[in-house]
Amino acid sequence: MTSSTTSPTQAALPPRAGRRCHNVLNSLHSTHYFSPDVSRELAGLGITHPSAVNFAVRAAAFGAVGAGVVTAAFYNYKHTLVAEHLPAVWRTASPEDVLAARARGVDTTLRRLLGEDLVSSPEMAEAAELALRATEACSRSARPLYSAHADLPVPDAPHLAYWHAATLLREHRGDGHVSALLGAELDGIEALVSHTATGKGMTPKWNFATRGWSRQEWDAATERLRDRGVIDGEGELTERGVELRQHVEAETDRLDRAPYEHLGEAGVERLTELGTVFIGTALRAGAFPADLLGKA
């Protein structure tokens, strides 16, 4: 593993190049959270509640852990929601069975969203190679979700290897993002409220449905952020709020720069280009709910 400093052979990347690359990789990774194929595979194991499916597929790499570990690692979920499903879900299916079901569901999802030609294309194999190369510089330190997934084997099929690498890079950045949120003194629900206020986060409807928070808790968090001068009376970010969110993203970039510096400018540019084609195809195939993002 490399350190977070740039070595003499690692030139600094253009501003936000790593973030742009992450965004296209993460978007394709995230399609499985909304996939009927994954839900169907988990239902075959007896796991049917949407929250139980979500916690099981993302936490299975940890093993049969309880709610405390998942609440800490996932950060913005209400603990009582997590505790409703963990560790009980492991009495229905083992983590190993869940991981196998997830792999089958992801395979079906990618084939459905991308099409067989793109899944089996030379470009997919190239993207998998580039993404896996970037993961060589990921660090396990203080990154529990990345580290757990890094223990899993790399799939043989290029489209699944690409998805696996995207998962590693997503969780590596996500673990660093949690550190940045802690540094900004944004708790889990405040992180959600402020992110939604940017217009790039999930709508309150989806946050309530998936994260377990109530409208009253959302409003209380909003009020706390108003008291800090982060959000105004209309629920929009103030100038201070914009600066805070920009600081969080910049700090996340800093903590996540090693994989992309390791890949190099040309590699990052090419991986971003390829990933943009993949996620564009997936979006046109209806990968996400139409009302997922925004402030409404």
Solvent accessible surface area in square Angstrom, and as a share of the most:
residue,aa,sasa,rsa
1,M,146,0.65
2,T,53,0.31
3,S,72,0.46
4,S,64,0.41
5,T,88,0.51
6,T,58,0.34
7,S,44,0.29
8,P,145,0.91
9,T,128,0.75
10,Q,22,0.10
11,A,81,0.62
12,A,82,0.64
13,L,34,0.17
14,P,51,0.32
15,P,116,0.73
16,R,139,0.51
17,A,10,0.07
18,G,13,0.12
19,R,46,0.17
20,R,120,0.44
21,C,0,0.00
22,H,17,0.08
23,N,73,0.37
24,V,22,0.13
25,L,1,0.00
26,N,38,0.19
27,S,35,0.23
28,L,1,0.01
29,H,1,0.00
30,S,17,0.11
31,T,2,0.01
32,H,3,0.01
33,Y,57,0.22
34,F,62,0.26
35,S,5,0.03
36,P,76,0.47
37,D,6,0.03
38,V,3,0.01
39,S,53,0.34
40,R,141,0.51
41,E,47,0.21
42,L,0,0.00
43,A,46,0.35
44,G,69,0.67
45,L,46,0.23
46,G,48,0.46
47,I,5,0.03
48,T,99,0.58
49,H,92,0.41
50,P,105,0.66
51,S,10,0.06
52,A,9,0.07
53,V,15,0.09
54,N,30,0.15
55,F,0,0.00
56,A,0,0.00
57,V,3,0.01
58,R,26,0.10
59,A,0,0.00
60,A,2,0.02
61,A,18,0.14
62,F,47,0.20
63,G,23,0.22
64,A,71,0.55
65,V,29,0.17
66,G,27,0.26
67,A,12,0.09
68,G,50,0.48
69,V,71,0.41
70,V,0,0.00
71,T,29,0.17
72,A,72,0.56
73,A,11,0.08
74,F,9,0.04
75,Y,35,0.13
76,N,28,0.15
77,Y,10,0.04
78,K,51,0.22
79,H,87,0.39
80,T,80,0.47
81,L,21,0.10
82,V,0,0.00
83,A,50,0.39
84,E,116,0.52
85,H,22,0.10
86,L,2,0.01
87,P,71,0.45
88,A,37,0.29
89,V,9,0.05
90,W,26,0.09
91,R,191,0.70
92,T,72,0.42
93,A,8,0.06
94,S,41,0.26
95,P,13,0.08
96,E,119,0.53
97,D,72,0.37
98,V,0,0.00
99,L,36,0.18
100,A,47,0.37
101,A,0,0.00
102,R,14,0.05
103,A,49,0.38
104,R,114,0.42
105,G,0,0.00
106,V,1,0.01
107,D,37,0.19
108,T,59,0.34
109,T,1,0.01
110,L,2,0.01
111,R,86,0.32
112,R,112,0.41
113,L,6,0.03
114,L,11,0.06
115,G,29,0.28
116,E,98,0.44
117,D,127,0.66
118,L,35,0.17
119,V,5,0.03
120,S,90,0.58
121,S,16,0.10
122,P,107,0.68
123,E,71,0.32
124,M,0,0.00
125,A,44,0.34
126,E,60,0.27
127,A,0,0.00
128,A,5,0.04
129,E,105,0.47
130,L,15,0.08
131,A,0,0.00
132,L,45,0.22
133,R,93,0.34
134,A,0,0.00
135,T,15,0.09
136,E,101,0.45
137,A,0,0.00
138,C,0,0.00
139,S,27,0.17
140,R,96,0.35
141,S,83,0.53
142,A,94,0.73
143,R,28,0.10
144,P,65,0.41
145,L,3,0.01
146,Y,4,0.02
147,S,24,0.15
148,A,12,0.09
149,H,2,0.01
150,A,26,0.20
151,D,104,0.54
152,L,40,0.20
153,P,112,0.71
154,V,74,0.43
155,P,46,0.29
156,D,146,0.76
157,A,34,0.27
158,P,58,0.37
159,H,4,0.02
160,L,30,0.15
161,A,6,0.05
162,Y,1,0.00
163,W,16,0.05
164,H,11,0.05
165,A,0,0.00
166,A,0,0.00
167,T,2,0.01
168,L,11,0.06
169,L,1,0.01
170,R,44,0.16
171,E,1,0.00
172,H,2,0.01
173,R,15,0.05
174,G,26,0.25
175,D,8,0.04
176,G,3,0.03
177,H,44,0.20
178,V,32,0.18
179,S,53,0.34
180,A,5,0.04
181,L,7,0.03
182,L,113,0.56
183,G,65,0.63
184,A,9,0.07
185,E,131,0.59
186,L,2,0.01
187,D,62,0.32
188,G,10,0.10
189,I,7,0.04
190,E,12,0.05
191,A,6,0.05
192,L,14,0.07
193,V,7,0.04
194,S,0,0.00
195,H,69,0.31
196,T,7,0.04
197,A,7,0.05
198,T,43,0.25
199,G,30,0.29
200,K,153,0.65
201,G,2,0.02
202,M,30,0.13
203,T,9,0.05
204,P,13,0.08
205,K,121,0.51
206,W,48,0.17
207,N,1,0.00
208,F,51,0.21
209,A,72,0.56
210,T,32,0.19
211,R,44,0.16
212,G,26,0.25
213,W,45,0.16
214,S,43,0.28
215,R,118,0.43
216,Q,133,0.59
217,E,50,0.23
218,W,14,0.05
219,D,69,0.36
220,A,47,0.37
221,A,0,0.00
222,T,13,0.08
223,E,85,0.38
224,R,97,0.35
225,L,0,0.00
226,R,83,0.30
227,D,115,0.60
228,R,68,0.25
229,G,26,0.25
230,V,1,0.01
231,I,5,0.03
232,D,53,0.27
233,G,62,0.60
234,E,149,0.67
235,G,27,0.26
236,E,71,0.32
237,L,30,0.15
238,T,38,0.22
239,E,137,0.62
240,R,146,0.53
241,G,0,0.00
242,V,60,0.35
243,E,97,0.44
244,L,30,0.15
245,R,13,0.05
246,Q,102,0.45
247,H,104,0.46
248,V,0,0.00
249,E,42,0.19
250,A,55,0.43
251,E,43,0.19
252,T,1,0.00
253,D,32,0.17
254,R,116,0.42
255,L,45,0.23
256,D,2,0.01
257,R,83,0.30
258,A,10,0.08
259,P,0,0.00
260,Y,2,0.01
261,E,16,0.07
262,H,61,0.27
263,L,13,0.06
264,G,23,0.22
265,E,97,0.44
266,A,82,0.63
267,G,11,0.11
268,V,4,0.02
269,E,121,0.54
270,R,79,0.29
271,L,0,0.00
272,T,29,0.17
273,E,95,0.43
274,L,6,0.03
275,G,1,0.01
276,T,70,0.40
277,V,79,0.46
278,F,1,0.00
279,I,13,0.07
280,G,18,0.17
281,T,31,0.18
282,A,0,0.00
283,L,96,0.48
284,R,192,0.70
285,A,51,0.40
286,G,53,0.51
287,A,11,0.08
288,F,47,0.20
289,P,42,0.26
290,A,116,0.90
291,D,64,0.33
292,L,16,0.08
293,L,110,0.55
294,G,18,0.17
295,K,92,0.39
296,A,112,0.87
